Amino acid sequence: MKRCLCLLMTLALLLCALCSCSGNIEVDPTSSNDPDPQSKETDISYESENPNSSDLSDDTSSGETSDISGESSEETIHYVSDLDRHYPDELCDTWIVSKLRTNDDINEWAESVYLKQTEDEMDQLPAIYQAIKGLDIGRDEFTRVNAEWIAFNEEHGTEQSTYTDEQIEYMFGDYDENEIKQKLKKVTTYYYNGRVYTVYELMKADADLFNEMIESGGLEEFAVSIEKYVQGNDLADVRRLQKRIRGEDITDE
């Protein structure tokens, strides 16, 4: 399962406190050769009330659309890779905590708390959010180190996982876990009744639960709306989900 890669990526760090799964060489951005990191002001862009309208994604390209006046306007399309994850890659990566806590503290929390969960429990909330809460990491210290690595990435062309102001707000703000799931999930992840579901989980969901989702409204609209965010085999899987919603048999597909 692709989803296990997220788990393995997380565990590798929690147990070893190694460098990021992006494969970049670990370098201290606060060394004397680097400019002083600058902090960033929080600028939260709140999304619609629809819990399945999240747009935290991976790759982008542009296309033209027409607004109500008939004039063309530029629309950015965010392509999402790996439909088997509930959250964007950076939220599955706990690398940054190695800059905020000792290896001993990380290992103790991982072994006594994180690894005691089932895989399903681990997957329902972002790994970095769980690490923040479990290791009692404060917003100011997290924001400071995050800003340092944003600056470092920009200067050196590296891709260590960093976090947007919006993501930080939901991880540290006064939000319950259901709000966090709705706001931090991938755009291709569906939220229903306190849980998040990938496209694949929806296709395999129990018939009673699946019918309940359809009757509650929103699932059909979700399945159609995410088409523009996927390509290739992922698009084929989204269309299989659409078929199941319409009541067609997808057993042999």
Secondary structure as UniProt FT lines:
FT   HELIX           3..16
FT   TURN            21..22
FT   TURN            29..30
FT   TURN            32..33
FT   TURN            51..52
FT   STRAND          59..66
FT   TURN            68..69
FT   STRAND          72..79
FT   TURN            83..84
FT   HELIX           89..92
FT   HELIX           95..99
FT   HELIX           103..112
FT   HELIX           114..116
FT   HELIX           119..124
FT   HELIX           127..134
FT   TURN            135..136
FT   HELIX           139..156
FT   HELIX           165..172
FT   HELIX           177..184
FT   TURN            187..188
FT   STRAND          190..192
FT   TURN            193..194
FT   STRAND          195..197
FT   HELIX           199..204
FT   HELIX           207..216
FT   HELIX           219..225
FT   HELIX           226..229
FT   HELIX           232..245
FT   TURN            246..247
FT   TURN            251..252
//
